[in-house]
Amino acid sequence: MEQTTTTYLHEVKARLVSSTAVHSFQILKERITPVNGYLRVRITLHNGDLLEAAEYFEQGVEGPTSVDYRYHWMDKEQRLRRSGTRRCRPPNSSGHITGAGKLSSG
């Protein structure tokens, strides 16, 4: 069965719930259609660090693919540890990007 944007979003949320690194998370913004989706989340890690991440993805031939993602990772004193933005591919282009921007269950 082909993965849809809806099942992909549910999978990302399930990984957040089951991750041993995640203490808690808050969905700041969520949009989903049959052809694309967007998720912005604030995550508190077990060590007290704060991670804010956002991903825009589109439904591709082989399932959802990341188009763009960004993150800001701060320590518990709110000092920036790392920040990044990445455009994985132009919107609506062909090609399948595997793993890009997906949150691991780590």
N, C-alpha and C positions, 0 to 999 in steps of 0.2 A: 504494500500500500504506500502510495506517494505521501510524503509529509507535506502538510499544508502550512500556511502562515499561522493558523490557529493552533495546530498541534505543536509547531515549533515554539510558539510563545508559551504554551503550557509546559513544554519540556524545559525551557529556560527557568521558569518559575519553580518547577520541581527540583531542578539542580540547586537553586538557591536555598530551598527548604532543606534539602538533604546534605548540603555541603558542611563538612566539619569545620571549615574556616569561617563560616558565616554565623554571627551571633543573632542578628536581626536584619531585616530589610524593609524598605518602604517603596512602593511603586509611586513615583512622582508623576509619571505620564504614561499612558498606554493607548495606542491606536492600532486597530487591526481591521483589515479588509481582506477579501479573497486574494488580492494581488500584491499587497504590501503591509508592512507593520512598523511600529516604532515603540520602543520601550526605554524609559528613563527610570533608573532605580538608584536609591541611596542605601548602601550596605554598611552596616557596622560589623567589623570583623571581631573575632574572639579576643584578639590582642588589643582591642580598643581603637584600631585604625579605622578610618572612614574612607569608603570608596564610592564615588558617584560615577555611573556609567550610563551611556545611551547608545542604542543601536537602531539603525534604520535598515530594514531588509525587504526584499522583494521576492515574490514567487517566481522561481525559475523552472526550467524544464525538469531538472532533477530535484526540485524542492526549493525551499527558501534559501536565499543567499544574502550575505551581508553586503550592503552597498557602502555604508558609512558607520563608523563608531567612534566614540570618544570616552575618555575616562580621566578622573582626577583622584589621586590616591593621597590621603593625608594621614599623618600619624595622629596619635591621641591628643597631642598638643596643637593639632591642626596646622602643622608645618607640612608643606607640600613635599611628598616623597617622589612622586612621578606623575606625569600628565602626558596625554597623547591624543592625537586625532588621526584617523586613517580613513581614506576613501579607498575601498576595496576594488571598486570598478565603477564606471559611469552608470547612472541609473538607466534601466531598461536595455542594457547591452547584453549581448550573449556571453555565455561562459558561466561556469559554476565555480564558486569559491568555497572550498570546504574548510570548515573550522574557523574561518576568520571572524573575529569578534564574538565568538560564542564563549560564554562563561563556562569554565570547567567546574567539575564537581569537587575539586580539590579540597 
